[in-house]
Amino acid sequence: MNRFRRGVVAGLVSVSAALAAVAATGGAPGAAGAAPATCTPDRQLAAADAYITALGDRTTAGAVPFARDAVRYENGLQTGFSGEQMRRDLDLHIQYSVMTAPRVLSRTVGAHGDPDVLAYRFVVPVVIGGAHIVDAPTDETFRIPRSTCLIQRIDARITLAPV
C-alpha cells in the first residue's frame, strides 16, 4: 500500500477512534482521555491483540491503544519511548515491514498474579523478498492497567529460529 493510502487509512482509524471515545464518554469535555467505564480481561486481551495484529498488518497501527507514556523493551533494551512513537514505528519502520501475521501460541491475563499483566507467546515469521527467512519466537508481557485499558509497557524476549 502506498504512503498516501496508509495515511488515509490511519487518518480514518484516528477519526473513528476519536468519535468512539466521544461516544463512550457522552461527549463530556476532556473526557476522551478518561478511563473506560469497565476494563475487563477481555478488553485487556483486545488491547494486546491489537498490538499483535499490527505487527503483521501495518495498516492497523493506528488502532493500537497505547498510553501516551508507554514504553517497550526488547531483550532488555528500550526500543519504545512513547505511545505515539511506537504507533509510528509499527506503521512506518522497516523492522516491521518484513514481519507477517504472528501465530499466537498462548496468552494469559493476570500473569505473575498481577491482574494488570498479560503474558503472550507467539511466533513471527520473517519474510524478505517473498522468502520465509526465519521465525522469531517471542515471549511478551504487557502491562495494561485495569484503570485505563491502555498498553503502558511491553517487555519482549525475542529469539530467532531457522525455518
N, CA, C and O atoms as a DFTB+ gen file, in Angstrom:
652 C
 N C O
     1  1       0.863      -1.164       0.000
     2  2       0.000       0.000       0.000
     3  2       0.910       1.226       0.000
     4  3       1.884       1.276       0.751
     5  1       0.600       2.201      -0.827
     6  2       1.483       3.354      -0.872
     7  2       1.286       4.240       0.354
     8  3       0.317       4.095       1.099
     9  1       2.224       5.156       0.542
    10  2       2.236       6.001       1.737
    11  2       0.959       6.845       1.839
    12  3       0.429       7.029       2.935
    13  1       0.461       7.357       0.706
    14  2      -0.751       8.156       0.727
    15  2      -1.935       7.345       1.250
    16  3      -2.680       7.814       2.110
    17  1      -2.108       6.126       0.730
    18  2      -3.223       5.283       1.179
    19  2      -3.089       4.934       2.649
    20  3      -4.078       4.950       3.382
    21  1      -1.863       4.615       3.093
    22  2      -1.661       4.315       4.519
    23  2      -2.042       5.514       5.367
    24  3      -2.645       5.371       6.431
    25  1      -1.679       6.719       4.877
    26  2      -2.030       7.932       5.621
    27  2      -3.529       8.132       5.714
    28  3      -4.047       8.516       6.762
    29  1      -4.224       7.872       4.617
    30  2      -5.681       7.993       4.615
    31  2      -6.295       6.982       5.570
    32  3      -7.178       7.328       6.355
    33  1      -5.832       5.722       5.510
    34  2      -6.359       4.683       6.406
    35  2      -6.087       5.060       7.858
    36  3      -6.975       4.967       8.706
    37  1      -4.843       5.490       8.146
    38  2      -4.508       5.870       9.525
    39  2      -5.377       7.039       9.987
    40  3      -5.809       7.077      11.139
    41  1      -5.632       7.993       9.087
    42  2      -6.479       9.130       9.439
    43  2      -7.898       8.700       9.745
    44  3      -8.502       9.173      10.708
    45  1      -8.431       7.806       8.931
    46  2      -9.788       7.305       9.170
    47  2      -9.874       6.536      10.478
    48  3     -10.848       6.668      11.219
    49  1      -8.838       5.717      10.767
    50  2      -8.822       4.981      12.035
    51  2      -8.777       5.962      13.203
    52  3      -9.469       5.768      14.203
    53  1      -7.958       7.029      13.080
    54  2      -7.852       8.022      14.159
    55  2      -9.178       8.736      14.381
    56  3      -9.601       8.930      15.520
    57  1      -9.835       9.127      13.286
    58  2     -11.135       9.798      13.401
    59  2     -12.150       8.859      14.039
    60  3     -12.916       9.268      14.911
    61  1     -12.155       7.597      13.603
    62  2     -13.088       6.620      14.180
    63  2     -12.831       6.439      15.667
    64  3     -13.769       6.378      16.462
    65  1     -11.556       6.353      16.043
    66  2     -11.215       6.190      17.459
    67  2     -11.656       7.411      18.266
    68  3     -12.169       7.271      19.376
    69  1     -11.458       8.604      17.711
    70  2     -11.865       9.826      18.416
    71  2     -13.379       9.864      18.586
    72  3     -13.873      10.204      19.661
    73  1     -14.119       9.518      17.531
    74  2     -15.582       9.503      17.632
    75  2     -16.053       8.472      18.645
    76  3     -16.994       8.722      19.398
    77  1     -15.400       7.309      18.667
    78  2     -15.761       6.274      19.636
    79  2     -15.491       6.755      21.054
    80  3     -16.277       6.486      21.963
    81  1     -14.376       7.468      21.250
    82  2     -14.050       7.973      22.584
    83  2     -15.073       9.001      23.036
    84  3     -15.488       8.995      24.195
    85  1     -15.487       9.892      22.125
    86  2     -16.506      10.886      22.467
    87  2     -17.822      10.193      22.800
    88  3     -18.486      10.549      23.774
    89  1     -18.198       9.209      21.996
    90  2     -19.445       8.479      22.249
    91  2     -19.395       7.757      23.589
    92  3     -20.380       7.745      24.327
    93  1     -18.252       7.155      23.904
    94  2     -18.126       6.388      25.142
    95  2     -18.178       7.272      26.375
    96  3     -18.567       6.817      27.451
    97  1     -17.786       8.542      26.228
    98  2     -17.766       9.440      27.376
    99  2     -18.972      10.364      27.407
   100  3     -19.087      11.224      28.281
   101  1     -19.867      10.180      26.448
   102  2     -21.046      11.040      26.412
   103  2     -20.729      12.441      25.949
   104  3     -21.541      13.349      26.125
   105  1     -19.546      12.639      25.350
   106  2     -19.181      13.941      24.825
   107  2     -18.714      14.911      25.890
   108  3     -18.590      16.103      25.610
   109  1     -18.455      14.451      27.083
   110  2     -18.019      15.347      28.154
   111  2     -16.671      15.955      27.814
   112  3     -15.775      15.235      27.374
   113  1     -16.492      17.279      28.006
   114  2     -15.236      17.925      27.696
   115  2     -14.086      17.296      28.474
   116  3     -14.196      17.056      29.676
   117  1     -12.999      17.034      27.790
   118  2     -11.813      16.482      28.429
   119  2     -11.939      15.024      28.811
   120  3     -11.004      14.452      29.371
   121  1     -13.058      14.418      28.526
   122  2     -13.283      13.051      28.973
   123  2     -12.689      12.006      28.048
   124  3     -12.627      10.832      28.415
   125  1     -12.243      12.401      26.844
   126  2     -11.727      11.413      25.899
   127  2     -10.540      10.658      26.467
   128  3     -10.331       9.501      26.104
   129  1      -9.755      11.270      27.347
   130  2      -8.609      10.603      27.951
   131  2      -8.969       9.885      29.236
   132  3      -8.100       9.302      29.885
   133  1     -10.235       9.918      29.610
   134  2     -10.667       9.294      30.853
   135  2     -10.627       7.780      30.747
   136  3     -10.631       7.218      29.652
   137  1     -10.590       7.137      31.892
   138  2     -10.583       5.672      31.927
   139  2     -11.903       5.134      31.398
   140  3     -12.955       5.734      31.618
   141  1     -11.851       4.009      30.705
   142  2     -13.096       3.414      30.235
   143  2     -13.953       2.987      31.419
   144  3     -13.445       2.748      32.515
   145  1     -15.256       2.895      31.186
   146  2     -16.167       2.540      32.263
   147  2     -15.781       1.202      32.891
   148  3     -15.771       1.079      34.116
   149  1     -15.469       0.219      32.088
   150  2     -15.123      -1.099      32.606
   151  2     -13.999      -1.686      31.762
   152  3     -14.157      -1.892      30.559
   153  1     -12.883      -1.948      32.393
   154  2     -11.783      -2.604      31.694
   155  2     -11.741      -4.045      32.172
   156  3     -11.188      -4.365      33.225
   157  1     -12.335      -4.887      31.373
   158  2     -12.419      -6.306      31.693
   159  2     -11.189      -7.033      31.155
   160  3     -10.455      -6.475      30.339
   161  1     -10.955      -8.256      31.591
   162  2      -9.879      -9.047      30.993
   163  2     -10.029      -9.180      29.471
   164  3      -9.028      -9.191      28.755
   165  1     -11.260      -9.280      28.975
   166  2     -11.466      -9.351      27.529
   167  2     -10.991      -8.074      26.839
   168  3     -10.428      -8.137      25.746
   169  1     -11.208      -6.936      27.453
   170  2     -10.741      -5.665      26.862
   171  2      -9.231      -5.569      26.941
   172  3      -8.601      -5.026      26.033
   173  1      -8.631      -6.086      28.014
   174  2      -7.169      -6.111      28.091
   175  2      -6.606      -6.981      26.957
   176  3      -5.649      -6.593      26.286
   177  1      -7.206      -8.155      26.753
   178  2      -6.777      -9.031      25.666
   179  2      -6.946      -8.344      24.315
   180  3      -6.081      -8.473      23.448
   181  1      -8.034      -7.625      24.122
   182  2      -8.265      -6.926      22.858
   183  2      -7.191      -5.870      22.614
   184  3      -6.758      -5.676      21.478
   185  1      -6.759      -5.188      23.675
   186  2      -5.700      -4.180      23.531
   187  2      -4.392      -4.835      23.092
   188  3      -3.747      -4.367      22.153
   189  1      -3.998      -5.916      23.769
   190  2      -2.769      -6.619      23.399
   191  2      -2.907      -7.245      22.014
   192  3      -1.957      -7.220      21.231
   193  1      -4.067      -7.801      21.703
   194  2      -4.292      -8.394      20.386
   195  2      -4.152      -7.347      19.277
   196  3      -3.652      -7.657      18.195
   197  1      -4.588      -6.114      19.536
   198  2      -4.453      -5.043      18.540
   199  2      -2.980      -4.819      18.207
   200  3      -2.625      -4.605      17.048
   201  1      -2.130      -4.870      19.222
   202  2      -0.686      -4.711      19.003
   203  2      -0.136      -5.885      18.186
   204  3       0.605      -5.682      17.224
   205  1      -0.499      -7.102      18.570
   206  2      -0.027      -8.296      17.862
   207  2      -0.474      -8.242      16.397
   208  3       0.305      -8.560      15.499
   209  1      -1.705      -7.848      16.159
   210  2      -2.215      -7.728      14.793
   211  2      -1.403      -6.711      13.997
   212  3      -1.071      -6.951      12.836
   213  1      -1.083      -5.575      14.617
   214  2      -0.326      -4.524      13.929
   215  2       1.096      -4.959      13.565
   216  3       1.685      -4.417      12.631
   217  1       1.651      -5.932      14.295
   218  2       2.972      -6.439      13.919
   219  2       2.952      -7.024      12.509
   220  3       3.931      -6.903      11.773
   221  1       1.854      -7.651      12.133
   222  2       1.748      -8.280      10.827
   223  2       0.949      -7.486       9.817
   224  3       0.996      -7.788       8.625
   225  1       0.211      -6.472      10.266
   226  2      -0.621      -5.656       9.377
   227  2      -0.455      -4.197       9.773
   228  3      -1.163      -3.688      10.643
   229  1       0.478      -3.545       9.132
   230  2       0.845      -2.174       9.487
   231  2      -0.309      -1.196       9.363
   232  3      -0.289      -0.145      10.004
   233  1      -1.325      -1.515       8.548
   234  2      -2.446      -0.589       8.380
   235  2      -3.284      -0.468       9.640
   236  3      -4.118       0.433       9.734
   237  1      -3.083      -1.356      10.619
   238  2      -3.877      -1.317      11.849
   239  2      -3.144      -0.627      13.002
   240  3      -3.662      -0.590      14.118
   241  1      -1.959      -0.084      12.756
   242  2      -1.155       0.528      13.821
   243  2      -1.898       1.644      14.555
   244  3      -1.731       1.810      15.763
   245  1      -2.707       2.397      13.841
   246  2      -3.439       3.499      14.460
   247  2      -4.464       3.056      15.487
   248  3      -4.914       3.866      16.298
   249  1      -4.839       1.792      15.468
   250  2      -5.855       1.279      16.391
   251  2      -5.258       0.703      17.669
   252  3      -6.005       0.269      18.547
   253  1      -3.931       0.686      17.800
   254  2      -3.309       0.112      18.995
   255  2      -3.479       1.102      20.153
   256  3      -3.053       2.252      20.046
   257  1      -4.097       0.667      21.262
   258  2      -4.382       1.576      22.377
   259  2      -3.199       1.741      23.338
   260  3      -3.188       1.181      24.434
   261  1      -2.210       2.519      22.902
   262  2      -1.064       2.802      23.758
   263  2      -1.376       3.944      24.709
   264  3      -2.089       4.880      24.348
   265  1      -0.847       3.870      25.914
   266  2      -0.861       5.024      26.807
   267  2       0.118       6.043      26.226
   268  3       1.058       5.676      25.521
   269  1      -0.099       7.274      26.513
   270  2       0.773       8.340      25.991
   271  2       2.231       8.098      26.366
   272  3       3.123       8.313      25.545
   273  1       2.482       7.652      27.598
   274  2       3.854       7.464      28.091
   275  2       4.285       5.992      28.054
   276  3       5.139       5.575      28.837
   277  1       3.700       5.218      27.158
   278  2       4.031       3.791      27.053
   279  2       5.507       3.596      26.707
   280  3       6.123       4.439      26.056
   281  1       6.061       2.463      27.158
   282  2       7.448       2.109      26.851
   283  2       7.501       0.659      26.383
   284  3       6.606      -0.139      26.660
   285  1       8.581       0.343      25.663
   286  2       8.784      -1.026      25.179
   287  2      10.254      -1.371      25.338
   288  3      11.143      -0.565      25.063
   289  1      10.482      -2.607      25.794
   290  2      11.832      -3.130      25.935
   291  2      11.924      -4.424      25.142
   292  3      11.050      -5.284      25.246
   293  1      12.985      -4.563      24.345
   294  2      13.242      -5.790      23.597
   295  2      14.558      -6.367      24.103
   296  3      15.608      -5.736      23.985
   297  1      14.496      -7.565      24.663
   298  2      15.684      -8.222      25.212
   299  2      16.470      -7.274      26.121
   300  3      17.701      -7.250      26.095
   301  1      15.742      -6.495      26.923
   302  2      16.339      -5.599      27.902
   303  2      16.692      -4.216      27.393
   304  3      17.018      -3.343      28.198
   305  1      16.641      -3.981      26.096
   306  2      16.988      -2.678      25.511
   307  2      15.712      -1.893      25.227
   308  3      14.793      -2.404      24.586
   309  1      15.656      -0.654      25.702
   310  2      14.458       0.149      25.468
   311  2      14.385       0.542      23.997
   312  3      15.304       1.163      23.463
   313  1      13.276       0.172      23.347
   314  2      13.063       0.483      21.935
   315  2      11.814       1.324      21.716
   316  3      11.577       1.802      20.607
   317  1      11.018       1.509      22.756
   318  2       9.814       2.330      22.661
   319  2       9.818       3.361      23.766
   320  3      10.073       3.042      24.928
   321  1       9.531       4.614      23.397
   322  2       9.653       5.711      24.350
   323  2       8.364       6.488      24.560
   324  3       8.278       7.310      25.472
   325  1       7.362       6.237      23.726
   326  2       6.043       6.851      23.899
   327  2       5.050       6.074      23.041
   328  3       5.433       5.379      22.099
   329  1       3.796       6.200      23.375
   330  2       2.777       5.522      22.591
   331  2       2.773       5.986      21.148
   332  3       2.658       5.171      20.232
   333  1       2.895       7.281      20.938
   334  2       2.873       7.820      19.571
   335  2       4.071       7.332      18.759
   336  3       3.920       6.992      17.585
   337  1       5.247       7.294      19.360
   338  2       6.440       6.818      18.648
   339  2       6.292       5.339      18.288
   340  3       6.660       4.933      17.186
   341  1       5.760       4.536      19.201
   342  2       5.598       3.113      18.916
   343  2       4.544       2.894      17.830
   344  3       4.685       2.000      16.996
   345  1       3.502       3.701      17.841
   346  2       2.470       3.599      16.799
   347  2       3.079       3.942      15.436
   348  3       2.825       3.248      14.451
   349  1       3.886       5.014      15.378
   350  2       4.552       5.395      14.118
   351  2       5.507       4.303      13.662
   352  3       5.554       3.979      12.475
   353  1       6.272       3.729      14.594
   354  2       7.204       2.655      14.236
   355  2       6.462       1.467      13.642
   356  3       6.883       0.914      12.626
   357  1       5.356       1.073      14.273
   358  2       4.573      -0.046      13.735
   359  2       4.132       0.239      12.300
   360  3       4.120      -0.660      11.459
   361  1       3.774       1.478      12.028
   362  2       3.260       1.850      10.719
   363  2       4.368       2.027       9.679
   364  3       4.188       1.644       8.523
   365  1       5.501       2.595      10.068
   366  2       6.481       3.032       9.074
   367  2       7.862       2.396       9.168
   368  3       8.612       2.445       8.193
   369  1       8.222       1.810      10.286
   370  2       9.604       1.355      10.478
   371  2       9.884       0.077       9.710
   372  3       9.046      -0.823       9.660
   373  1      11.056       0.001       9.116
   374  2      11.421      -1.126       8.257
   375  2      11.432      -2.462       9.009
   376  3      11.130      -3.498       8.417
   377  1      11.775      -2.456      10.300
   378  2      11.842      -3.730      11.029
   379  2      10.507      -4.459      11.019
   380  3      10.474      -5.689      11.058
   381  1       9.402      -3.713      10.967
   382  2       8.086      -4.348      10.962
   383  2       7.637      -4.733       9.555
   384  3       6.720      -5.540       9.401
   385  1       8.266      -4.169       8.533
   386  2       7.846      -4.440       7.160
   387  2       8.168      -5.860       6.703
   388  3       7.593      -6.327       5.720
   389  1       9.063      -6.554       7.385
   390  2       9.429      -7.915       6.992
   391  2       8.659      -8.975       7.788
   392  3       8.829     -10.173       7.565
   393  1       7.825      -8.527       8.704
   394  2       7.054      -9.458       9.539
   395  2       5.723      -9.775       8.867
   396  3       5.102      -8.917       8.240
   397  1       5.302     -11.031       9.014
   398  2       3.950     -11.394       8.590
   399  2       3.152     -11.714       9.849
   400  3       3.682     -11.658      10.959
   401  1       1.900     -12.044       9.676
   402  2       0.998     -12.239      10.811
   403  2       1.559     -13.230      11.830
   404  3       1.846     -14.380      11.500
   405  1       1.711     -12.768      13.071
   406  2       2.201     -13.666      14.132
   407  2       1.217     -14.795      14.418
   408  3       0.004     -14.630      14.290
   409  1       1.759     -15.937      14.806
   410  2       0.947     -17.073      15.262
   411  2       0.995     -17.061      16.792
   412  3       2.036     -17.334      17.389
   413  1      -0.124     -16.747      17.408
   414  2      -0.187     -16.702      18.867
   415  2      -0.309     -18.131      19.387
   416  3      -1.205     -18.879      18.993
   417  1       0.609     -18.490      20.276
   418  2       0.622     -19.834      20.858
   419  2      -0.097     -19.866      22.202
   420  3      -0.755     -20.852      22.535
   421  1       0.029     -18.785      22.974
   422  2      -0.665     -18.714      24.265
   423  2      -0.783     -17.258      24.694
   424  3       0.001     -16.400      24.288
   425  1      -1.786     -17.009      25.528
   426  2      -1.974     -15.677      26.113
   427  2      -2.665     -15.849      27.446
   428  3      -3.598     -16.640      27.581
   429  1      -2.196     -15.098      28.432
   430  2      -2.683     -15.244      29.802
   431  2      -2.905     -13.869      30.424
   432  3      -2.018     -13.015      30.402
   433  1      -4.089     -13.667      30.974
   434  2      -4.376     -12.459      31.745
   435  2      -4.051     -12.760      33.196
   436  3      -4.306     -13.864      33.677
   437  1      -3.491     -11.786      33.895
   438  2      -3.176     -11.974      35.311
   439  2      -1.899     -12.757      35.522
   440  3      -1.746     -13.453      36.526
   441  1      -0.980     -12.645      34.573
   442  2       0.297     -13.347      34.700
   443  2       1.032     -12.872      35.952
   444  3       0.937     -11.707      36.340
   445  1       1.748     -13.769      36.560
   446  2       2.529     -13.477      37.773
   447  2       1.644     -12.972      38.910
   448  3       2.125     -12.268      39.799
   449  1       0.346     -13.326      38.893
   450  2      -0.569     -12.927      39.952
   451  2      -0.969     -11.464      39.916
   452  3      -1.542     -10.960      40.882
   453  1      -0.678     -10.770      38.819
   454  2      -0.990      -9.342      38.695
   455  2      -2.077      -9.162      37.640
   456  3      -1.849      -9.488      36.476
   457  1      -3.260      -8.651      38.012
   458  2      -4.354      -8.526      37.054
   459  2      -4.073      -7.542      35.917
   460  3      -4.801      -7.523      34.925
   461  1      -3.030      -6.730      36.051
   462  2      -2.673      -5.761      35.019
   463  2      -1.634      -6.295      34.030
   464  3      -1.255      -5.583      33.100
   465  1      -1.169      -7.524      34.209
   466  2      -0.109      -8.083      33.360
   467  2      -0.666      -9.224      32.508
   468  3      -1.342     -10.121      33.012
   469  1      -0.370      -9.171      31.212
   470  2      -0.742     -10.222      30.277
   471  2       0.535     -10.812      29.706
   472  3       1.471     -10.079      29.387
   473  1       0.579     -12.118      29.576
   474  2       1.739     -12.800      29.003
   475  2       1.325     -13.459      27.690
   476  3       0.325     -14.175      27.626
   477  1       2.097     -13.210      26.665
   478  2       1.850     -13.792      25.340
   479  2       3.080     -14.561      24.894
   480  3       4.212     -14.187      25.201
   481  1       2.844     -15.618      24.180
   482  2       3.896     -16.337      23.461
   483  2       3.399     -16.447      22.024
   484  3       2.291     -16.919      21.771
   485  1       4.239     -16.003      21.082
   486  2       3.864     -16.063      19.672
   487  2       5.108     -16.204      18.812
   488  3       6.230     -16.000      19.275
   489  1       4.887     -16.556      17.553
   490  2       5.977     -16.704      16.588
   491  2       5.705     -15.754      15.435
   492  3       4.612     -15.736      14.869
   493  1       6.723     -14.961      15.097
   494  2       6.612     -14.033      13.979
   495  2       7.430     -14.569      12.805
   496  3       8.653     -14.666      12.906
   497  1       6.783     -14.915      11.702
   498  2       7.533     -15.303      10.508
   499  2       8.156     -14.050       9.864
   500  3       7.491     -13.024       9.716
   501  1       9.419     -14.147       9.492
   502  2      10.121     -13.048       8.828
   503  2      10.287     -13.437       7.357
   504  3      10.877     -14.465       7.025
   505  1       9.746     -12.577       6.487
   506  2       9.749     -12.847       5.047
   507  2      10.425     -11.680       4.339
   508  3      10.058     -10.520       4.528
   509  1      11.423     -12.010       3.519
   510  2      12.123     -10.988       2.735
   511  2      12.088     -11.422       1.274
   512  3      12.492     -12.534       0.934
   513  1      11.603     -10.538       0.424
   514  2      11.508     -10.843      -0.998
   515  2      10.670     -12.060      -1.298
   516  3      10.934     -12.782      -2.260
   517  1       9.657     -12.295      -0.480
   518  2       8.777     -13.435      -0.679
   519  2       9.298     -14.738      -0.096
   520  3       8.597     -15.750      -0.124
   521  1      10.530     -14.730       0.436
   522  2      11.104     -15.953       1.010
   523  2      11.016     -15.911       2.538
   524  3      11.397     -14.924       3.169
   525  1      10.510     -16.994       3.115
   526  2      10.424     -17.136       4.567
   527  2      11.843     -17.403       5.077
   528  3      12.371     -18.500       4.897
   529  1      12.448     -16.421       5.702
   530  2      13.859     -16.471       6.095
   531  2      14.060     -17.120       7.464
   532  3      14.904     -18.001       7.626
   533  1      13.284     -16.679       8.434
   534  2      13.483     -17.117       9.813
   535  2      12.187     -16.901      10.583
   536  3      11.353     -16.088      10.185
   537  1      12.020     -17.618      11.675
   538  2      10.926     -17.360      12.614
   539  2      11.508     -16.660      13.835
   540  3      12.662     -16.876      14.205
   541  1      10.692     -15.824      14.446
   542  2      11.118     -15.122      15.654
   543  2      10.162     -15.479      16.795
   544  3       9.176     -14.776      17.018
   545  1      10.453     -16.586      17.532
   546  2       9.645     -16.898      18.713
   547  2       9.786     -15.769      19.732
   548  3      10.893     -15.318      20.025
   549  1       8.663     -15.324      20.261
   550  2       8.660     -14.153      21.136
   551  2       7.809     -14.416      22.371
   552  3       6.693     -14.929      22.277
   553  1       8.355     -14.057      23.531
   554  2       7.599     -14.029      24.784
   555  2       7.451     -12.554      25.129
   556  3       8.439     -11.826      25.232
   557  1       6.213     -12.123      25.305
   558  2       5.972     -10.712      25.541
   559  2       5.016     -10.545      26.713
   560  3       3.992     -11.222      26.801
   561  1       5.369      -9.629      27.611
   562  2       4.441      -9.282      28.683
   563  2       3.981      -7.851      28.452
   564  3       4.761      -6.970      28.089
   565  1       2.703      -7.654      28.675
   566  2       2.085      -6.342      28.531
   567  2       1.610      -5.892      29.904
   568  3       1.029      -6.681      30.649
   569  1       1.849      -4.648      30.238
   570  2       1.214      -4.042      31.406
   571  2       0.081      -3.192      30.852
   572  3       0.300      -2.178      30.189
   573  1      -1.141      -3.639      31.146
   574  2      -2.349      -2.941      30.707
   575  2      -3.204      -2.735      31.953
   576  3      -4.010      -3.597      32.303
   577  1      -3.033      -1.595      32.625
   578  2      -3.768      -1.370      33.870
   579  2      -5.279      -1.420      33.678
   580  3      -5.817      -0.891      32.705
   581  1      -5.950      -2.069      34.628
   582  2      -7.419      -2.135      34.589
   583  2      -8.022      -0.742      34.725
   584  3      -9.182      -0.534      34.369
   585  1      -7.250       0.214      35.236
   586  2      -7.766       1.570      35.413
   587  2      -7.863       2.339      34.096
   588  3      -8.630       3.297      34.004
   589  1      -7.097       1.936      33.070
   590  2      -7.106       2.672      31.801
   591  2      -7.380       1.813      30.575
   592  3      -7.917       2.306      29.583
   593  1      -7.020       0.543      30.630
   594  2      -7.121      -0.378      29.493
   595  2      -6.212       0.044      28.332
   596  3      -6.467      -0.313      27.182
   597  1      -5.167       0.795      28.631
   598  2      -4.184       1.219      27.634
   599  2      -2.872       0.492      27.889
   600  3      -2.506       0.239      29.036
   601  1      -2.167       0.158      26.811
   602  2      -0.877      -0.513      26.946
   603  2       0.133       0.478      27.533
   604  3       0.460       1.493      26.919
   605  1       0.613       0.159      28.725
   606  2       1.556       1.020      29.433
   607  2       3.004       0.590      29.194
   608  3       3.893       1.433      29.071
   609  1       3.236      -0.723      29.127
   610  2       4.593      -1.233      28.994
   611  2       4.559      -2.586      28.284
   612  3       3.653      -3.395      28.486
   613  1       5.568      -2.802      27.452
   614  2       5.753      -4.087      26.787
   615  2       7.190      -4.532      27.035
   616  3       8.133      -3.769      26.819
   617  1       7.346      -5.760      27.484
   618  2       8.668      -6.376      27.639
   619  2       8.700      -7.595      26.737
   620  3       7.928      -8.536      26.920
   621  1       9.602      -7.574      25.759
   622  2       9.681      -8.660      24.788
   623  2      11.013      -9.401      24.903
   624  3      12.071      -8.789      25.048
   625  1      10.937     -10.710      24.837
   626  2      12.128     -11.543      24.725
   627  2      12.009     -12.259      23.384
   628  3      11.151     -13.120      23.191
   629  1      12.892     -11.880      22.463
   630  2      12.817     -12.362      21.089
   631  2      14.021     -13.241      20.806
   632  3      15.152     -12.894      21.146
   633  1      13.766     -14.389      20.178
   634  2      14.841     -15.258      19.722
   635  2      14.627     -15.502      18.231
   636  3      13.602     -15.113      17.670
   637  1      15.586     -16.139      17.605
   638  2      15.467     -16.476      16.187
   639  2      15.563     -17.975      16.020
   640  3      16.346     -18.633      16.705
   641  1      14.769     -18.516      15.111
   642  2      14.765     -19.951      14.847
   643  2      14.784     -20.175      13.345
   644  3      13.924     -19.649      12.639
   645  1      15.733     -20.937      12.840
   646  2      15.751     -21.208      11.402
   647  2      14.503     -21.958      10.974
   648  3      13.907     -22.694      11.760
   649  1      14.116     -21.765       9.723
   650  2      12.930     -22.468       9.196
   651  2      13.361     -23.661       8.358
   652  3      12.515     -24.380       7.827
